[in-house]
Amino acid sequence: MEYIKQAQKNEQTNITDVEQTVKEIIATVRTEGDAGVQKYERKFSQSDRAIRVSEEEIERSIKSLSSDVKELIDRVVDRISTFAKAQLECILPLQKDFGPGIQMGHRIVPIEKVGAYVPGGRFPLLSSGPMVVAPAKVAGAKKIVACSPANFEGGIHPAVLYGLVRSGATDIFAIGGAQAIAAMAYGTESVPEVDIIGGPGNRFVAEAKRQVFGKVGIDLIAGPSEVLVFTDDSAEPKKCAADLLAQAEHDPHARAILVTTSHSIAYQTMEEINQLLKEFSPNSPAHESWANLGEVIVAETLQEGIDICNDYAIEHLHLHIENSRDLMDRLYNYGSLFIDSASSVVFSDKVSGTNHTLPTNRAARYTGGLWVGSYVKVMTHQQISGEGVHLLASHASKQSEIEGLEGHQLSAALRLTSIKS
């Protein structure tokens, strides 16, 4: 393995500072409710508006949208919902006999109250709301509380609002950052308390989700975007470069990585990136992202490249390799896999239907991304009768005696007594 370009040290805000700031925000919102939320909205977003988005505001915002924009968002919602429904159909209830008198199974039950965080960011990302909200609606959530920053003319961007409404959000609030997470986790006078919070965000949002976990469930902690493009010598350098920069432009802390078995592709792709960046806006985050965190690695063999991909456990893994599908079974750590060069990550970012809220920072080693299954509970049950009672009670009584658990032994023994009587 040879590094042609290696990432510089990531000089993010001190982790301890972020942790302490978020801790203070959560404590304030817990004790002061709406007033605490508005305090931080004024401080961080310079927003002094009402935090709830009224029906009148929603109607006014939607009227400002063109039919073309609405059609785009409708397609996004439809495709995400359709894929989520197909996934939900794979999560089947279970009811089965496991021996005479032993019947066990599980039910699939939707989480009742869902909190959806939709980042504002530098651009109004039209798919972000539907990605978080639509699967919750498909899962059967009764209440879906959505929060998004008021960073567009004093409110939420009309296209983002439309996406939230179309996806099934029941309550919408113009709140951003850690204060939004705290409000949904603990509830305020205006913001309903939820059972689980989903959605991506900046490091303050991610830290807030980490701190409220346990009080509520969370989907996962998703940081800035990541992409790894894996190629052999058949790749087209310009496509590789475009795919890397598409994710780099999300955030200055985004990571774009090229792993290739070809020195020629490595250097040609770097040159293409340098040329393409000249056409990007000077303010684009892609410049800083690529300069500081971009990486180019040459693997000696295809297998070494596969090993590198599995070790990085990247959010988006894009294969620019001949017969890419043949590699699927050898790749097991990624948020989402993009097979062949035609399968742009951008398609998933926008409209293909798979979710773009995915694990970052190597979390793909132990979890997948947000999906309809994030919003349901698999709840087991059992009914024991007849011969099953005798078998299990005899075992449980003997095991409890060995373990010294008197109450357990008594409970099991009473069942044996009932059978004999």
FIMAR-363279 format. One record per residue (C-alpha): x, y, z; residue in three letters. Coordinates in steps of 0.2 Angstrom, whole numbers, padded with zeros to 4 digits, always signed. Layout:
// residues N
XYZALA ...
//
This chain:
// residues 421
+0000+0000+0000MET +0007+0017-0005GLU +0000+0034+0000TYR +0001+0046-0015ILE -0009+0059-0005LYS -0013+0057+0014GLN -0025+0067+0024ALA -0018+0080+0036GLN -0023+0080+0054LYS -0041+0085+0056ASN -0041+0101+0066GLU -0059+0101+0072GLN -0066+0110+0087THR -0059+0102+0103ASN -0070+0087+0107ILE -0071+0092+0126THR -0077+0109+0121ASP -0091+0102+0110VAL -0096+0090+0124GLU -0097+0103+0137GLN -0106+0115+0126THR -0119+0102+0122VAL -0121+0097+0140LYS -0125+0115+0144GLU -0138+0117+0130ILE -0147+0101+0135ILE -0147+0106+0154ALA -0154+0123+0149THR -0168+0116+0138VAL -0173+0103+0151ARG -0175+0116+0164THR -0181+0131+0154GLU -0191+0123+0140GLY -0196+0134+0126ASP -0187+0149+0133ALA -0171+0139+0134GLY -0173+0133+0115VAL -0176+0151+0110GLN -0161+0157+0120LYS -0150+0146+0109TYR -0159+0150+0093GLU -0155+0168+0096ARG -0137+0164+0100LYS -0133+0152+0086PHE -0145+0156+0073SER -0149+0174+0076GLN -0168+0169+0075SER -0181+0176+0087ASP -0196+0169+0078ARG -0209+0157+0085ALA -0202+0139+0085ILE -0217+0130+0079ARG -0220+0132+0060VAL -0239+0136+0059SER -0251+0129+0046GLU -0252+0147+0038GLU -0233+0148+0036GLU -0232+0130+0029ILE -0246+0135+0016GLU -0238+0151+0012ARG -0221+0143+0009SER -0228+0129-0002ILE -0237+0141-0013LYS -0221+0150-0017SER -0214+0134-0025LEU -0215+0130-0043SER -0224+0115-0049SER -0207+0108-0056ASP -0199+0109-0038VAL -0214+0100-0031LYS -0214+0087-0044GLU -0195+0083-0040LEU -0199+0082-0021ILE -0214+0071-0024ASP -0203+0059-0034ARG -0191+0058-0020VAL -0204+0055-0007VAL -0212+0041-0018ASP -0196+0032-0021ARG -0190+0033-0003ILE -0207+0027+0003SER -0208+0013-0010THR -0190+0006-0005PHE -0195+0008+0013ALA -0211-0002+0011LYS -0201-0016+0002ALA -0189-0017+0016GLN -0203-0017+0029LEU -0211-0032+0020GLU -0195-0042+0023CYS -0197-0039+0042ILE -0209-0053+0046LEU -0218-0057+0062PRO -0214-0075+0069LEU -0226-0087+0078GLN -0219-0105+0079LYS -0219-0121+0090ASP -0202-0125+0098PHE -0207-0142+0105GLY -0223-0148+0113PRO -0232-0135+0123GLY -0219-0121+0119ILE -0225-0108+0107GLN -0214-0092+0104MET -0213-0078+0092GLY -0211-0060+0089HIS -0222-0045+0083ARG -0216-0030+0073ILE -0222-0014+0082VAL -0219+0003+0076PRO -0211+0016+0087ILE -0225+0028+0092GLU -0216+0045+0093LYS -0202+0049+0081VAL -0191+0064+0081GLY -0183+0069+0064ALA -0168+0081+0063TYR -0166+0089+0046VAL -0150+0099+0044PRO -0150+0116+0036GLY -0132+0116+0031GLY -0125+0127+0017ARG -0138+0122+0004PHE -0157+0117+0005PRO -0155+0098+0003LEU -0172+0093-0004LEU -0170+0074+0000SER -0164+0076+0018SER -0182+0078+0026GLY -0190+0063+0016PRO -0175+0052+0020MET -0178+0054+0039VAL -0197+0056+0039VAL -0204+0044+0025ALA -0197+0028+0033PRO -0205+0033+0050ALA -0222+0036+0041LYS -0220+0019+0032VAL -0216+0010+0048ALA -0232+0017+0056GLY -0226+0030+0068ALA -0241+0040+0075LYS -0232+0056+0078LYS -0217+0062+0068ILE -0209+0078+0075VAL -0197+0087+0063ALA -0184+0100+0067CYS -0174+0110+0055SER -0164+0127+0057PRO -0173+0143+0052ALA -0159+0148+0041ASN -0168+0153+0025PHE -0176+0171+0026GLU -0181+0168+0045GLY -0188+0151+0042GLY -0186+0134+0035ILE -0183+0133+0016HIS -0200+0131+0007PRO -0194+0116-0002ALA -0188+0107+0014VAL -0205+0111+0022LEU -0214+0104+0007TYR -0204+0088+0008GLY -0207+0086+0027LEU -0226+0088+0024VAL -0227+0076+0010ARG -0217+0063+0019SER -0228+0063+0034GLY -0221+0075+0048ALA -0235+0079+0060THR -0227+0093+0069ASP -0213+0105+0062ILE -0202+0116+0072PHE -0189+0129+0066ALA -0176+0124+0078ILE -0158+0118+0074GLY -0142+0111+0083GLY -0141+0103+0099ALA -0156+0113+0106GLN -0167+0104+0094ALA -0161+0087+0099ILE -0163+0092+0118ALA -0181+0098+0114ALA -0186+0082+0106MET -0178+0071+0119ALA -0185+0080+0134TYR -0200+0089+0127GLY -0205+0108+0130THR -0221+0117+0131GLU -0222+0117+0112SER -0211+0102+0107VAL -0218+0085+0110PRO -0206+0072+0118GLU -0202+0058+0107VAL -0196+0040+0108ASP -0182+0040+0095ILE -0172+0053+0086ILE -0166+0050+0068GLY -0156+0061+0056GLY -0139+0068+0052PRO -0131+0084+0058GLY -0115+0093+0062ASN -0104+0088+0077ARG -0115+0097+0090PHE -0130+0088+0084VAL -0120+0071+0084ALA -0114+0075+0101GLU -0132+0079+0107ALA -0138+0063+0101LYS -0125+0054+0110ARG -0129+0063+0126GLN -0148+0060+0125VAL -0146+0041+0120PHE -0154+0031+0134GLY -0167+0044+0137LYS -0172+0041+0119VAL -0167+0030+0106GLY -0156+0036+0091ILE -0153+0029+0074ASP -0134+0032+0073LEU -0122+0046+0075ILE -0118+0052+0057ALA -0104+0064+0054GLY -0098+0073+0039PRO -0100+0064+0022SER -0087+0051+0017GLU -0084+0042+0000VAL -0071+0029-0005LEU -0069+0026-0024VAL -0061+0010-0027PHE -0054+0007-0045THR -0043-0004-0056ASP -0035+0002-0072ASP -0052+0001-0081SER -0058+0017-0072ALA -0061+0034-0080GLU -0051+0047-0070PRO -0063+0061-0073LYS -0078+0051-0067LYS -0068+0046-0051CYS -0063+0064-0048ALA -0081+0070-0050ALA -0088+0057-0038ASP -0075+0062-0025LEU -0078+0080-0026LEU -0097+0077-0026ALA -0095+0072-0008GLN -0081+0083-0003ALA -0092+0098-0007GLU -0104+0094+0007HIS -0093+0100+0021ASP -0075+0106+0024PRO -0073+0090+0035HIS -0080+0078+0022ALA -0068+0064+0017ARG -0065+0059-0001ALA -0053+0044-0004ILE -0047+0035-0019LEU -0040+0018-0018VAL -0034+0010-0034THR -0023-0004-0040THR -0016+0008-0054SER -0003+0022-0052HIS -0008+0029-0068SER -0027+0031-0062ILE -0021+0038-0046ALA -0011+0052-0054TYR -0023+0056-0068GLN -0038+0057-0055THR -0028+0069-0045MET -0025+0080-0060GLU -0043+0079-0065GLU -0048+0085-0047ILE -0036+0099-0048ASN -0043+0105-0065GLN -0061+0103-0059LEU -0058+0112-0043LEU -0054+0127-0054LYS -0072+0128-0060GLU -0079+0126-0042PHE -0085+0142-0033SER -0070+0148-0022PRO -0082+0146-0007ASN -0085+0128-0010SER -0081+0117+0005PRO -0073+0105-0008ALA -0057+0115-0009HIS -0054+0113+0010GLU -0060+0095+0011SER -0049+0089-0003TRP -0034+0099+0002ALA -0034+0093+0020ASN -0043+0077+0021LEU -0042+0070+0003GLY -0032+0054+0001GLU -0025+0044-0014VAL -0019+0026-0010ILE -0012+0013-0022VAL -0015-0005-0017ALA -0002-0018-0024GLU -0016-0031-0027THR -0035-0031-0029LEU -0036-0041-0012GLN -0026-0027-0003GLU -0038-0014-0010GLY -0052-0024-0004ILE -0044-0025+0013ASP -0041-0007+0013ILE -0060-0004+0009CYS -0065-0015+0024ASN -0053-0007+0036ASP -0059+0011+0031TYR -0078+0005+0034ALA -0083+0020+0024ILE -0100+0028+0022GLU -0101+0027+0003HIS -0091+0014-0006LEU -0091+0016-0025HIS -0083+0002-0036LEU -0076+0008-0053HIS -0070-0009-0057ILE -0073-0022-0070GLU -0086-0035-0065ASN -0089-0025-0048SER -0103-0036-0043ARG -0091-0051-0041ASP -0083-0041-0026LEU -0099-0039-0016MET -0096-0055-0005ASP -0079-0049-0001ARG -0084-0032+0005LEU -0093-0031+0022TYR -0089-0014+0030ASN -0098+0000+0022TYR -0114+0011+0024GLY -0120+0009+0006SER -0112+0001-0009LEU -0112+0008-0027PHE -0109-0006-0040ILE -0100+0000-0056ASP -0095+0017-0062SER -0113+0021-0068ALA -0120+0020-0051SER -0117+0037-0045SER -0117+0041-0026VAL -0127+0056-0031VAL -0142+0046-0036PHE -0143+0039-0018SER -0140+0056-0011ASP -0155+0063-0021LYS -0168+0051-0027VAL -0164+0032-0030SER -0173+0027-0014GLY -0160+0020-0003THR -0157+0030+0013ASN -0143+0043+0013HIS -0142+0044+0032THR -0127+0032+0034LEU -0114+0027+0047PRO -0097+0037+0046THR -0081+0037+0056ASN -0080+0018+0054ARG -0096+0014+0062ALA -0101+0003+0047ALA -0091-0010+0056ARG -0106-0013+0067TYR -0121-0004+0060THR -0130+0000+0044GLY -0139+0016+0040GLY -0156+0023+0044LEU -0170+0012+0037TRP -0188+0008+0040VAL -0182-0005+0053GLY -0175+0009+0063SER -0192+0014+0067TYR -0200-0003+0073VAL -0197-0014+0088LYS -0196-0033+0087VAL -0205-0038+0102MET -0204-0056+0108THR -0218-0067+0116HIS -0221-0084+0122GLN -0235-0096+0128GLN -0230-0111+0138ILE -0242-0125+0141SER -0243-0144+0145GLY -0227-0154+0142GLU -0218-0137+0139GLY -0221-0132+0157VAL -0214-0148+0164HIS -0198-0147+0153LEU -0194-0129+0156LEU -0199-0129+0174ALA -0189-0144+0178SER -0174-0136+0169HIS -0176-0119+0177ALA -0179-0126+0194SER -0162-0135+0194LYS -0153-0121+0186GLN -0159-0109+0199SER -0154-0120+0213GLU -0136-0121+0206ILE -0136-0102+0204GLU -0143-0099+0222GLY -0158-0089+0216LEU -0172-0094+0228GLU -0186-0084+0220GLY -0182-0091+0203HIS -0182-0108+0209GLN -0199-0105+0219LEU -0207-0098+0203SER -0202-0113+0193ALA -0206-0126+0206ALA -0224-0119+0208LEU -0227-0123+0190ARG -0221-0141+0193LEU -0233-0142+0208THR -0247-0136+0197SER -0244-0150+0185ILE -0243-0164+0198LYS -0259-0157+0206SER 
//
